[in-house]
Amino acid sequence: MPAPVLPVAALVSVLAAITVTPDPVAFQLGPIPVYWYGVCYAVGLALAYLVITREARRRGLDARLVDNGIIIVAVVALIGGRLYHVIDQWQLYQDDLLKIVMPPYTGLGVYGGILTGTIAAVVVTKLWKQSFWKWTDVIAPGLFVMQAVGRLGNFFNQELYGPPTTLPWGLAIDEAHRVPPYTDLAAYPVDTTFFQPLFLYESLSGIIGAITLLWIARRWGARLRPGDLFLLFLVWYAVVRLLLETLRTGNWTLFGIPTAMVVSIIVIAFAIVVYAIRHRPGSGVERWGDPPTPDEDTYEADDEETVEVDDDEEEEADDAAVGHAVDGGDETVEVDDEPGDRDGEGDAARPAPGT
């Protein structure tokens, strides 16, 4: 007798659902708890740093500026993101204002971080006499990477979820983390009700977005105008957020419309208008052009101007230095190697021939 066929519904019930409701605390440092939410964002920031630094070098920008710049921008973006979240979820803080500034800081609003982080980037690039638009293109893939990893922290906090679902990746949410109307356990039993993991959709969007921007930068980067990738990032994130916001409940609203949807529409319109202005005939905005070739080195001159040094010029300079040593008799001559020298050495004392 053949084995009975397992009904699809029964199979789904077996496979369905991420039934784990995790502990938000990753580990303890003495009396101080370290939360998974913070760990995820720290790892995301570290990976974003690697991506941004690599892209800066590839695009011919001074990657050393990332070290200080990312700290400044990240801190300002963190403040803006926290402020946006507090306003968005004011019902969680109105009775205990200390929760706003006290650990575990569970909750950041991406739009608040983007706004304040962008303002900080404008100020920093102006002070350092850098191109704001070029740096935004370098930063944009890193923002997607940060989003992809950081959003996973919402899983440990049991937040950023949507309506109930029977999809295999439905997410279990315990009673303490339910939002209305899902607090009605008679209608939504804890053991059998699973929810749309909106944070996971944003995370996957971040992975795909980062790969896409990096691919575009390598495929058509020379023909793009500075800022194109950043504007694409804004549109991409805003469209995804606009769609996902339709699945959220308990949102911050303006005249009955979720604020994040209003902001998304504004961001999309802003990015499209700026793109059109920068691409209009006679705009005067130059294209990126080809990145520096591998046989060229860059170094900071005394006047802090980046100078391109070709290998052929380095060899001519070395030959001239050796010729000067020959003319100088038996005297030992100090030869200052170019900072872009391939063997990476500093000043080398080279004796004249015959010594």
C-alpha positions in Angstrom: 0.0 0.0 0.0 1.5 3.3 -1.0 2.4 5.8 1.7 -0.2 8.5 2.1 0.6 11.8 0.4 1.4 14.5 2.9 -1.0 17.4 2.3 0.6 20.7 1.3 -1.1 22.4 4.3 0.4 19.9 6.7 3.9 20.3 5.1 3.6 24.1 5.4 2.7 23.8 9.0 5.8 21.7 9.6 8.2 23.9 7.7 6.4 27.2 8.5 7.6 29.7 10.8 10.6 30.9 12.6 9.4 29.8 16.0 12.3 31.0 18.0 11.7 34.0 20.1 15.3 35.0 20.9 16.9 36.7 23.9 17.8 40.3 23.0 20.9 40.2 25.1 24.0 38.8 23.3 26.3 38.6 26.4 27.2 40.4 29.6 30.2 42.6 30.3 30.0 42.4 34.1 26.7 44.1 35.0 26.4 45.7 31.5 24.3 43.8 29.0 25.3 43.9 25.3 22.3 43.6 23.1 22.2 41.8 19.7 20.6 44.9 18.2 23.8 46.9 18.9 26.0 44.0 17.8 24.3 43.9 14.5 24.7 47.6 13.8 28.3 47.5 14.9 29.0 44.6 12.5 27.1 46.5 9.8 29.1 49.6 10.4 32.4 47.7 10.2 31.4 46.0 6.9 30.2 49.4 5.5 33.6 50.8 6.4 35.4 48.1 4.4 33.1 48.6 1.4 33.4 52.4 1.5 37.2 52.3 1.9 37.6 49.9 -1.0 35.4 51.9 -3.2 37.2 55.2 -2.3 40.5 53.7 -3.3 39.1 52.3 -6.6 37.5 55.7 -7.4 40.7 57.6 -6.7 39.5 59.3 -3.5 41.6 59.6 -0.4 40.4 56.5 1.6 42.2 57.8 4.7 39.4 60.3 5.2 37.0 57.5 5.8 38.6 56.7 9.2 37.4 60.0 10.8 34.5 60.8 8.5 32.6 57.6 9.1 32.7 58.2 12.9 31.4 61.7 12.6 28.7 60.8 10.1 27.7 57.6 12.0 27.3 59.4 15.3 25.2 62.2 13.8 23.1 59.6 11.9 22.6 57.6 15.1 21.2 60.6 16.9 18.9 61.4 14.0 17.8 57.8 13.6 17.0 57.6 17.3 15.0 60.8 17.3 12.9 59.7 14.3 12.2 56.4 16.1 11.2 58.0 19.3 8.7 60.3 17.5 7.5 57.4 15.4 6.9 55.2 18.5 6.1 57.9 21.0 3.6 55.7 22.8 6.5 53.6 24.0 8.3 56.5 25.6 5.7 59.0 26.7 5.3 57.5 30.2 9.0 57.0 30.7 11.2 59.6 29.0 14.4 58.0 30.4 13.9 55.1 28.0 14.8 57.5 25.2 18.4 57.9 26.4 18.9 54.8 28.4 20.1 51.4 27.1 19.3 49.2 25.2 18.4 51.9 22.5 16.2 49.4 20.7 14.9 51.3 17.7 16.3 53.5 15.0 14.5 55.3 12.2 16.4 55.0 8.9 14.9 58.2 7.5 16.1 60.2 10.5 19.6 58.7 10.1 19.7 59.4 6.4 18.7 63.1 6.9 21.1 63.9 9.7 23.9 61.8 8.3 23.6 63.6 4.9 23.8 66.9 6.6 26.9 65.8 8.5 28.4 64.6 5.2 27.8 67.9 3.6 29.5 69.8 6.4 32.5 67.3 6.6 33.2 67.3 2.8 33.0 71.1 2.7 35.4 71.5 5.6 37.8 68.9 4.0 37.4 70.5 0.5 36.1 67.2 -0.9 33.4 66.6 -3.5 30.2 65.8 -1.6 28.6 64.1 -4.6 31.5 61.8 -5.3 31.7 60.7 -1.7 27.9 59.9 -1.7 28.4 57.5 -4.6 31.2 55.8 -2.6 29.1 55.7 0.6 25.8 54.5 -1.0 26.8 50.7 -1.3 28.0 50.9 2.3 24.7 52.2 3.4 23.0 49.2 1.8 25.4 46.8 3.6 24.8 48.6 6.9 21.0 48.2 6.4 21.3 44.5 5.4 23.2 43.6 8.6 21.7 46.1 11.0 18.1 45.2 10.3 18.8 41.7 11.5 18.9 43.3 15.0 15.1 43.8 14.8 14.7 40.0 14.9 16.3 39.8 18.3 14.0 42.6 19.6 10.9 41.0 18.0 10.0 44.2 16.2 9.4 45.5 12.7 6.9 42.8 11.7 3.8 42.9 9.6 0.4 41.1 9.6 -0.1 37.4 10.2 1.0 35.1 7.4 1.1 31.4 6.6 4.2 31.7 4.5 7.1 29.4 5.5 9.2 32.3 6.8 6.5 33.6 9.1 7.9 34.9 12.4 6.8 34.0 15.9 6.2 37.0 18.2 5.5 36.5 21.9 2.8 38.3 23.9 5.1 41.0 25.3 6.1 42.3 21.9 2.7 42.2 20.2 1.2 45.5 18.9 -2.6 46.1 18.6 -4.7 44.4 17.2 -2.4 41.3 17.6 -2.5 41.6 21.4 -5.8 39.7 21.2 -4.5 36.2 21.9 -7.9 34.6 21.4 -7.9 35.8 17.8 -4.1 35.5 17.4 -2.8 32.6 19.5 0.9 32.7 20.3 1.5 29.1 19.3 -0.1 29.2 15.9 0.1 32.9 14.7 3.2 34.0 12.7 3.9 37.4 11.2 5.5 38.9 8.1 9.2 39.6 8.9 9.4 43.1 7.4 13.0 43.6 8.8 14.1 40.5 6.7 12.6 42.0 3.5 14.6 45.3 4.2 17.7 43.2 4.9 17.4 41.3 1.6 16.7 44.5 -0.2 20.0 45.9 1.3 22.0 42.9 0.0 20.5 43.1 -3.5 20.9 46.9 -3.5 24.6 46.8 -2.5 25.4 44.2 -5.2 23.5 46.2 -7.8 25.3 49.5 -7.0 28.7 47.9 -7.0 28.0 46.3 -10.3 26.7 49.5 -11.9 29.8 51.3 -10.6 32.0 48.8 -12.4 29.9 48.5 -15.5 29.0 52.1 -16.2 30.8 54.1 -13.5 32.9 56.2 -15.9 29.8 57.5 -17.7 27.9 58.3 -14.5 27.7 61.7 -13.0 28.8 62.0 -9.3 25.8 61.4 -7.1 23.9 59.1 -9.5 24.4 56.0 -7.3 23.4 57.9 -4.2 20.2 59.1 -5.8 19.5 55.6 -7.0 20.0 54.4 -3.4 17.4 57.0 -2.2 14.8 55.9 -4.7 15.5 52.2 -4.1 15.1 52.5 -0.3 12.1 54.8 -0.5 10.2 52.5 -2.9 10.9 49.5 -0.7 9.9 51.4 2.4 6.7 52.7 0.7 5.6 49.2 -0.1 6.5 47.7 3.3 4.8 50.5 5.2 1.4 49.3 3.9 2.0 46.2 6.0 2.8 47.9 9.3 0.5 48.9 12.1 0.8 51.5 14.9 2.8 53.9 12.6 3.4 57.5 13.2 0.9 59.2 10.9 0.2 62.6 9.4 -3.5 63.3 8.7 -4.1 59.5 8.8 -1.3 58.6 6.4 1.8 56.8 7.7 4.6 59.4 8.0 7.1 57.1 6.4 5.0 56.8 3.3 4.8 60.6 3.0 8.6 60.9 3.5 9.2 58.1 0.9 7.2 59.9 -1.7 9.1 63.2 -1.0 12.4 61.4 -1.1 11.6 59.7 -4.5 10.4 63.0 -6.0 13.5 64.8 -4.6 15.9 62.2 -6.0 14.3 62.3 -9.5 14.3 66.1 -9.7 17.9 66.3 -8.6 18.9 63.6 -11.1 17.1 65.5 -13.9 18.7 68.8 -13.0 22.2 67.3 -12.9 21.7 65.5 -16.2 20.1 68.4 -18.1 22.0 69.7 -21.2 24.5 72.4 -20.2 24.4 71.5 -16.5 28.2 71.6 -16.3 28.3 68.5 -14.1 31.2 66.4 -15.3 31.1 62.6 -15.5 33.2 60.4 -13.2 35.5 59.3 -15.9 37.8 56.3 -15.8 39.2 55.4 -12.3 42.9 55.6 -11.7 44.8 52.7 -13.5 46.8 50.2 -11.4 50.1 51.5 -12.7 49.5 54.9 -11.1 50.0 55.8 -7.5 48.6 58.8 -5.6 50.1 60.6 -2.7 49.5 63.7 -0.7 51.8 66.6 -1.7 53.0 69.2 0.7 50.2 71.6 -0.2 47.7 68.7 0.5 46.9 68.5 -3.2 46.6 64.9 -4.5 49.2 64.4 -7.2 49.1 61.5 -9.8 52.5 59.9 -10.3 53.1 57.7 -13.3 55.6 54.8 -13.0 57.6 56.1 -16.0 58.1 59.4 -14.3 59.3 57.6 -11.1 61.9 55.7 -13.1 63.2 58.9 -14.7 63.4 60.5 -11.3 65.4 57.5 -10.0 67.8 57.6 -13.0 68.4 61.3 -12.5 69.1 60.8 -8.8 71.7 58.0 -9.6 73.3 60.3 -12.2 73.6 63.0 -9.6 75.3 60.5 -7.2 77.9 59.6 -9.9 78.8 63.3 -10.6 79.2 63.8 -6.8 82.4 61.7 -6.6 82.9 59.4 -3.7 80.5 61.3 -1.6 77.5 59.4 -0.2 74.3 61.0 -1.4 70.9 60.8 0.4 68.2 59.9 -2.2 64.6 60.6 -1.2 62.5 57.8 -2.6 59.1 58.8 -4.0 56.3 58.1 -1.5 54.7 56.1 -4.4 57.8 53.9 -4.8 56.7 50.3 -5.3 59.1 48.8 -2.7 57.5 51.0 -0.1 60.8 52.1 1.5 61.5 55.6 2.8 64.7 57.5 2.5 67.6 55.2 1.4 71.3 56.1 1.6 72.9 55.0 -1.7 76.7 55.1 -2.0 78.1 56.5 -5.2 79.7 53.9 -7.5 83.1 52.8 -6.4 82.7 53.4 -2.7 
